[in-house]
């Protein structure tokens, strides 16, 4: 009876040991057991699958030769003397040559005398986790470098408008500490700011771009809504760029452009001065190159002056004109015709030889236009004509007085 009971207990223990061994073989974690001499004594199916080495291929091999820990040749031996509280992450090379990162935990195995006879380790492939962590660190480094180098503020608010992130060199430009706004509500911090509307649109799901001014700085802002898996906006991420220098440069350029425009107007006025040289006589001395655009400006200016002063004669003095384009002669004819429509007479003086050749080559007839050699001759002509008109008017008025 006693023998039979002992036999049953031994069988049960043996069956339990087999089940445990089978369980360890089929466990999802890689399980490796090695002795004090570092030779592998056990190698489960997960280790076969993860490293590519079959069980029979691995048994008896030194673990530090089959699975060397990258950069640490004594890593496996140290486990014989260290407790297994903290996991170790080592890089290994699979049979196919591919690199993988594994997280190992270990337990030292003691013999009947309490001495360390080997180590049992179990681990999992954390290559993807390590790679994700590396990518996350890289992104964080890039983001931090950009934020600390460029005049920007990178920020985020939740759906209530509370800052959850607020960092960047731009914060220092505005006189703020890094992260100073975290936990504060943007709508309360900047009450009455023109920047609220773009933020509200972003919280409603519409990305926006805006420009505003706070802390004495001009900012260009991008507001980007962030959605959850249901498509609902739960946050807004923003980028704010200090554009004060660009605004200052823009204002300087605008001021310079306005100054240039004023100067150009003065130059135009000086280049086409309308002078009243006699009662009822205007003269317009022109200098330089006379093109169609300039002639059009002259027409507007001269006709306005004739209407305003009631002049009888308008002398166009071309003595200082070096060149005319192909359309200018036609414009001159049109100008003289417009002068006549206002009840005045247009007189052209000082035509140079090259300008005359241009007019002739174009086949333009100036027979109906009074042309004289110089301004003095034109002024004398105007005086004579006005004297004749006054004499004729006096003779006509004499019989009426009698």
C-alpha positions in Angstrom: 0.0 0.0 0.0 2.8 2.3 0.9 4.8 1.4 -2.2 1.8 1.9 -4.4 1.0 5.3 -3.0 4.7 6.4 -3.4 4.6 5.1 -7.0 1.5 7.2 -7.8 3.1 10.3 -6.3 6.2 9.8 -8.4 4.1 9.4 -11.5 2.2 12.5 -10.8 5.4 14.5 -10.1 6.8 13.2 -13.4 3.7 14.1 -15.3 3.6 17.5 -13.7 7.3 18.0 -14.7 6.5 17.0 -18.3 3.5 19.4 -18.5 5.7 22.2 -17.1 8.4 21.3 -19.6 5.9 21.3 -22.5 4.4 24.5 -21.3 7.8 26.2 -21.2 8.6 24.8 -24.7 5.4 26.3 -26.1 5.5 29.6 -24.2 5.3 32.7 -26.3 8.4 34.1 -24.7 11.9 32.9 -25.6 13.2 30.7 -22.8 16.9 29.8 -22.6 18.7 28.0 -19.8 22.4 27.8 -19.6 24.9 26.5 -17.0 27.8 28.0 -15.2 30.0 27.3 -18.2 27.6 29.4 -20.3 26.6 26.3 -22.4 22.9 26.2 -23.4 20.9 23.5 -21.6 17.4 24.3 -22.8 16.0 26.3 -25.8 12.3 26.5 -26.3 10.2 26.8 -29.5 9.8 30.6 -29.2 13.6 30.9 -29.1 13.8 28.8 -32.2 11.2 31.0 -33.9 12.6 34.3 -32.8 16.3 33.6 -33.4 16.1 31.1 -36.2 18.3 28.5 -34.5 16.8 25.0 -34.0 16.8 23.5 -30.5 19.3 20.8 -31.4 21.5 23.4 -33.0 21.5 25.6 -29.9 21.9 22.9 -27.2 25.5 22.7 -26.0 26.6 26.0 -27.7 27.9 28.8 -25.6 25.1 31.4 -25.2 27.6 34.3 -25.5 28.7 32.9 -28.9 25.3 32.0 -30.3 23.6 35.2 -29.0 26.3 37.8 -28.2 24.9 40.9 -26.6 25.9 43.8 -28.8 28.6 45.9 -27.2 28.8 43.8 -24.0 30.7 40.5 -24.4 30.4 39.7 -20.6 26.6 40.3 -20.4 25.5 36.7 -20.1 28.2 35.8 -17.6 27.2 38.7 -15.3 23.8 37.2 -14.9 25.4 34.4 -12.9 26.1 36.9 -10.1 23.3 39.4 -10.5 19.7 39.2 -9.3 16.9 39.3 -11.8 14.9 42.2 -10.5 15.6 44.6 -13.5 15.1 43.6 -17.1 18.0 43.9 -19.5 17.6 45.1 -23.1 20.2 43.8 -25.5 20.6 43.7 -29.2 21.2 40.3 -30.9 21.7 39.1 -34.5 19.4 36.4 -35.7 20.5 33.5 -37.8 19.3 35.2 -41.0 21.6 38.2 -40.1 18.8 40.5 -39.0 19.3 42.6 -35.9 16.7 42.5 -33.1 16.3 44.0 -29.6 15.2 41.7 -26.8 14.1 42.5 -23.2 15.4 39.7 -20.9 14.5 38.8 -17.4 16.5 36.0 -15.6 16.5 33.8 -12.6 19.6 32.2 -11.1 19.3 28.4 -10.7 20.7 27.0 -7.4 21.9 23.4 -6.8 21.3 21.3 -3.7 24.1 23.1 -2.0 22.6 26.5 -2.7 25.3 27.4 -5.2 24.5 29.0 -8.6 24.5 26.3 -11.2 23.1 28.2 -14.1 20.7 30.8 -15.3 17.2 30.7 -16.8 16.2 33.6 -18.9 13.0 34.5 -20.7 12.6 37.4 -23.1 10.5 39.1 -25.7 11.3 40.8 -29.0 11.0 44.6 -28.3 12.5 45.7 -31.6 9.4 47.6 -32.7 9.0 49.2 -29.3 12.6 50.3 -29.2 12.3 51.6 -32.8 9.1 53.5 -31.9 10.9 55.0 -28.9 13.8 56.0 -31.0 11.5 57.6 -33.6 9.7 59.4 -30.8 12.9 60.7 -29.3 14.1 61.8 -32.8 10.8 63.6 -33.4 11.0 65.2 -29.9 14.6 66.3 -30.6 13.7 67.8 -33.9 10.7 69.6 -32.5 12.7 70.9 -29.5 15.5 72.0 -31.8 13.1 73.9 -34.1 11.3 75.4 -31.1 14.5 76.5 -29.4 16.1 77.9 -32.6 13.3 79.6 -34.6 11.2 82.6 -33.3 8.1 80.4 -33.0 5.7 79.1 -30.3 4.4 75.6 -30.6 1.2 75.2 -28.6 -1.9 73.0 -28.1 -5.2 73.6 -26.4 -8.0 71.2 -25.4 -11.6 71.6 -26.5 -12.2 74.0 -23.7 -9.4 76.3 -24.8 -7.0 75.3 -22.0 -3.3 75.1 -22.9 -1.8 71.6 -22.7 1.5 72.6 -24.4 3.2 76.0 -24.9 6.9 76.1 -25.8 9.4 77.7 -28.2 11.8 80.5 -28.5 8.9 82.8 -29.5 7.6 82.6 -25.9 10.8 84.1 -24.6 10.5 86.9 -27.3 7.1 87.6 -25.8 8.6 87.7 -22.3 7.1 84.4 -21.2 8.6 81.3 -19.5 8.5 78.0 -21.3 5.2 76.3 -20.5 4.0 79.3 -18.6 0.5 79.2 -20.2 0.0 75.4 -19.6 -3.2 74.9 -17.6 -4.5 78.4 -18.5 -7.5 79.2 -20.7 -6.6 81.0 -23.9 -9.9 82.9 -24.0 -9.4 84.2 -20.5 -5.7 85.1 -21.0 -6.4 87.0 -24.2 -9.9 88.4 -23.6 -10.9 90.7 -26.3 -8.1 89.6 -28.7 -8.8 89.5 -32.4 -7.3 86.0 -32.4 -10.4 84.3 -30.8 -12.3 83.8 -34.0 -9.7 81.7 -35.7 -9.4 79.6 -32.6 -13.1 79.0 -32.4 -13.2 78.0 -36.1 -10.4 75.5 -35.4 -12.2 74.1 -32.4 -15.3 73.7 -34.7 -13.1 71.7 -37.1 -11.9 74.3 -39.6 -8.2 74.8 -39.9 -7.3 78.5 -40.1 -4.5 81.0 -40.6 -4.4 84.3 -39.0 -2.2 87.3 -38.1 -2.5 89.2 -34.8 -0.5 91.2 -32.3 0.1 90.4 -28.6 2.9 91.2 -26.1 4.1 93.9 -28.5 4.9 91.3 -31.2 3.3 90.6 -34.6 2.4 86.9 -34.9 1.4 84.7 -37.9 -0.6 81.8 -36.7 -1.7 78.4 -38.0 -4.5 76.7 -36.1 -4.9 72.9 -36.8 -7.9 70.9 -35.4 -7.0 67.4 -34.0 -9.7 64.7 -34.2 -10.3 61.5 -32.3 -11.2 58.1 -33.8 -14.9 59.3 -34.1 -13.8 62.3 -36.1 -14.7 64.8 -33.3 -12.3 67.6 -32.5 -10.7 67.2 -29.1 -7.8 69.6 -29.4 -6.1 72.3 -31.5 -2.4 72.3 -32.3 -0.9 75.6 -33.3 2.2 77.2 -34.6 2.8 80.9 -34.0 5.7 82.7 -35.8 7.1 86.0 -34.9 6.9 88.2 -38.0 7.7 91.5 -36.4 10.8 91.9 -38.4 9.0 91.1 -41.6 6.2 93.6 -40.7 8.8 96.2 -40.0 10.5 95.6 -43.3 7.1 95.6 -45.1 6.3 99.0 -43.5 9.7 100.4 -44.5 9.2 99.2 -48.0 5.7 100.7 -48.1 7.1 104.0 -46.8 9.8 104.0 -49.4 7.4 103.1 -52.2 5.2 106.0 -51.1 8.2 108.3 -51.1 9.3 107.1 -54.5 5.7 107.7 -55.9 5.8 111.2 -54.5 9.2 111.8 -56.0 8.1 110.4 -59.3 5.1 112.7 -59.3 7.3 115.7 -58.5 9.6 114.6 -61.4 6.6 114.3 -63.7 5.4 117.7 -62.6 8.9 119.2 -63.1 9.3 117.5 -66.5 6.1 118.9 -67.8 5.7 122.4 -66.2 2.8 124.4 -67.5 3.8 128.1 -67.4 1.5 131.1 -68.1 4.0 133.3 -70.1 1.4 135.9 -71.1 -2.2 136.7 -70.4 -4.1 133.9 -72.1 -0.9 132.1 -73.2 0.3 128.8 -71.7 3.6 127.1 -72.6 4.6 123.5 -71.9 8.4 123.0 -72.3 9.1 119.3 -72.6 12.5 117.6 -72.0 14.0 114.2 -72.7 12.3 111.2 -74.5 8.7 111.8 -75.4 6.8 108.5 -75.4 3.2 107.6 -75.7 2.6 107.3 -71.9 4.2 110.6 -71.1 2.2 112.3 -73.9 -1.0 110.9 -72.5 -0.1 112.4 -69.1 0.7 115.7 -70.7 -2.7 115.8 -72.5 -4.6 115.4 -69.2 -2.5 118.0 -67.4 -2.6 120.6 -70.2 -6.3 120.3 -71.0 -7.1 120.7 -67.3 -4.9 123.9 -67.2 -6.6 125.4 -70.3 -10.0 124.8 -68.9 -9.0 126.3 -65.5 -7.3 129.4 -66.9 -9.4 130.0 -70.0 -6.2 130.3 -72.1 -6.4 131.2 -75.8 -3.1 129.6 -76.8 -1.1 126.6 -75.7 2.5 126.4 -76.8 4.1 122.9 -76.9 7.9 123.5 -76.8 9.8 120.4 -78.0 13.2 122.0 -78.0 14.4 119.7 -75.2 12.9 116.5 -76.7 15.6 114.1 -78.0 13.3 111.4 -79.3 9.7 110.4 -79.9 8.3 106.9 -80.4 6.1 105.9 -83.3 2.8 106.7 -81.5 3.9 110.1 -80.1 3.3 112.2 -83.3 -0.3 110.9 -83.5 -0.8 111.8 -79.9 0.5 115.3 -80.6 -2.1 115.6 -83.3 -4.8 114.4 -81.0 -3.6 116.8 -78.3 -3.8 119.8 -80.7 -7.3 118.7 -81.7 -8.4 118.5 -78.1 -7.0 122.0 -77.5 -9.1 123.3 -80.4 -12.2 121.7 -78.9 -11.6 123.8 -75.8 -11.6 127.0 -78.0 -7.8 127.5 -77.9 -5.0 127.1 -80.4 -2.2 124.7 -80.1 1.3 125.7 -81.3 4.3 123.4 -81.6 7.8 124.8 -81.4 11.4 123.7 -81.4 11.0 120.5 -83.4 14.5 119.0 -83.8 15.7 117.5 -87.1 15.6 113.9 -86.0 12.1 114.4 -84.5 11.0 116.0 -87.8 12.4 113.0 -89.7 10.4 110.6 -87.5 7.2 112.6 -88.1 7.8 112.7 -91.9 8.7 109.0 -92.1 5.3 108.2 -90.4 3.5 110.3 -93.1 1.8 112.5 -90.6 0.5 115.8 -91.9 1.1 118.8 -89.7 -0.2 121.4 -92.2 -3.2 122.2 -90.0 -0.9 122.8 -87.0 1.0 126.0 -86.4 4.7 125.1 -86.0 7.4 127.7 -85.3 11.1 127.5 -84.7 11.3 128.5 -81.1 9.4 129.6 -78.1 10.1 133.3 -78.7 8.6 133.1 -82.2 5.6 131.3 -80.8 5.0 134.0 -78.1 5.3 136.8 -80.7 2.8 135.0 -82.9 0.4 134.7 -80.0 0.8 138.4 -79.1 0.2 139.5 -82.7 -2.8 137.3 -83.0 -4.3 138.6 -79.8 -3.5 142.2 -80.8 -5.3 141.7 -84.2 -8.3 140.2 -82.3 -8.4 143.2 -80.0 -8.1 145.7 -82.9 -10.9 143.9 -84.8 -13.0 143.9 -81.7 -12.4 147.7 -81.3 -13.3 148.5 -84.9 -16.5 146.4 -84.6 -17.5 148.2 -81.4 -16.9 151.7 -82.8 -20.1 152.0 -85.0 -22.1 150.7 -82.1 -20.8 153.5 -79.8 -21.7 156.1 -82.5 
